[in-house]
Amino acid sequence: MNKIKLLAVLGLAFLSLGPSGCGYTTRSMISDKYRTIYITPFINKIDITDQTYSANKYRIYRPTLESDVTKVVVNKYIFDGNLKPVKEDKADLILKGELTDFRKDPMRYDSNTDVSEYRVNIVVNISLWDRAENRVVWEENGFTGYYSYFTMGPQQTSESSAIDQALDDLARRIVERTVEQW
């Protein structure tokens, strides 16, 4: 009988602690004073004339990529809903960014030494500013979004689709970095 009471007490204790969880929340970790954000248009800082790039003889670039980054980041903030994108004069926060690199690195070769898998990397430097206090909340250089894709076989993906996936990954990471503070 004592064992049954002990098990009942332990069971109730376990059930009462269960709903409290381990501190996980779906709520944003960003301060309540921040409700809106302005995303400045990303600036293209890729130096396509630099020939000292280790992976390729010349850097590659996709036209309007900086505009694509800006558009996808704004849309990701809208989708997330924790911070509302607004005009600069109404924003609590300002996100500033510059596109610093775009790479297409070979990952895997087939038996004919043709590239069968690439990884697309989109690299930016970003900083988040408190507009009212005109101070940097956080800043990160070399922030990267990426996507690996196959060029042949049943999992074949186009380069354009892979770039879209890398842009989405970059935007997701930027929003997570902003609202989750980690």
N, C-alpha and C positions, 0 to 999 in steps of 0.2 A: 504494500500500500504506500509506503514512504517513497518508493521509486516512482510510482505513478504521480504522486503529488510533486515530486522534484521535476519530473518530465513536464508536467502541466505548467509549473512555474517557469521553467526554462523556455517552454514553448510560448507562453504569454510574453515573456521578456523579449524573445526573439521577434515575435510579431509586432510588438510595440516599437522596437528599434527599426524594423524593416522599412516603414514608410519614410523615416527620416533619411535613409540612404547614406551615401558617402559624400554628401556635399555637392552632388551633381545638380545642375540647374540648366534650364533652357533660356533663362534670362541673361541679358547682356551683362558683362562685368564692367562695362564702361560707366563712368560717373553719371548720375542722374542729371547733372547740369548740362550735359551734352545731348541734344536732341536732333540737331541738324548738321549737315556737312556740305561743304563745297569742294568739288573735285576740279582742280585746275587742269587745263589740257596738258597732257604729258608732252614733254619736249624731247625731240630726237637728238640724242647725244652720241649716236653711233658714228664712229669715224671710219667710213668705208675706204679711206685712203691708206689706212694703217696696214702695212704689209708684214708686220712682225707677229702675226697671229699664229699660234702654234698648230692649230688644227687645220687651217686652210691658208692658202697663199694670200687670199684676199677675204676680207669680211663680207658677209652677205647681208642683204637688206631687202625687206619687203616694203614697197611703197605704202604709205599711209598707216603703217603699223602703229605709230604713236597715237593716231586718231582712233584706231581700233581698240587699243588698250584703254583709252579714256572712256569710250562708249561702253565697253564691257564692264569696266569697274563701276560706272554710274548705274548701269542696269543691275549689277550684283547688289549694290547698296539698296536699290529699290526693292529687289526681291527679298533681301534679308529683313528689311523693315525696322531694324534697330536705330538707324540714323537716316533721316530724310534728306536726300539731296536737294539743295536750294541754291539760290543765287548767293554770290559771295558776301554781299552786305547783310544778309539775313542769317548767315551760318555761324554756328558755335565753333565748329572745327573746319580746318582747311587741309585737304590732302594735296600735297605737291609731289610730282613725280617726273622722272626723266628716264627715257628708254636708253639703256647703255649697251645692250648687246642682244643680238639675235643669232642663234647658232642652230645648225642642223648637223648633229654629230652622228657618224655611223656607229651602230651598236653591234650589228651581226652581219656576217657575210655568208653567201651560199657557196656551194662547191666550185663555182666558176669565178670566185672572188668578186662577185657583184654584191652590192650592199642590199641586204634583204630587210634590215630594220634600222631606222633612224630614231634619234631623239631630238625633238625641237625644244629649244630653251629660249625663253623670253626673259631678259634680265632688266630690272629697273632699280633705281635708287628712289626711295620714297621717304617722306617726312609728314608727320601729322602735327598741325599747329593749332593751338588754342587762339582763336581770333581775338577775343576780348583782352587776353593778357599778352598777346603777341609773343608767345613762347612756344618752343618745340615740346610737344607731348612725348613723341618718340621719333626716331629716325633709323632707317635701315638701308644699307647699301648692298647691292648684289642680291636683291630679293628676286627669286626665280619662280616662274611657272613653267611646267614642262609637260610633254606628252610623247610617249614612244609609239611608233607605228611601223607596220610592215609594208613593204613595197610590192610584195608578191604573195601569192597563196590565198587561202580562204579568208584570212584576216586582213587582207590588203585594204589600206586606207589611203586616200589622197593626201598630198602635202597640205592642201588648203584646209581640209577637215582636221588634220593634225594641228595646224596652227590655231584653228578655232578652239580646239580642246585645250591647247596650251594657254591661250588667252583666258579661257574659262577657269583653268586651274590657278592662274596668276591672280585673277580677280577674286576668286574664292579665298585665296590665302591672304590677300590684302584686307578684305572685309573681316575675316577671322582675326587677323592681327589687331585690327582696330577695335572690334567689339568684345573680343574675349581677353584682350590684354595679356597674351602669352606668346 
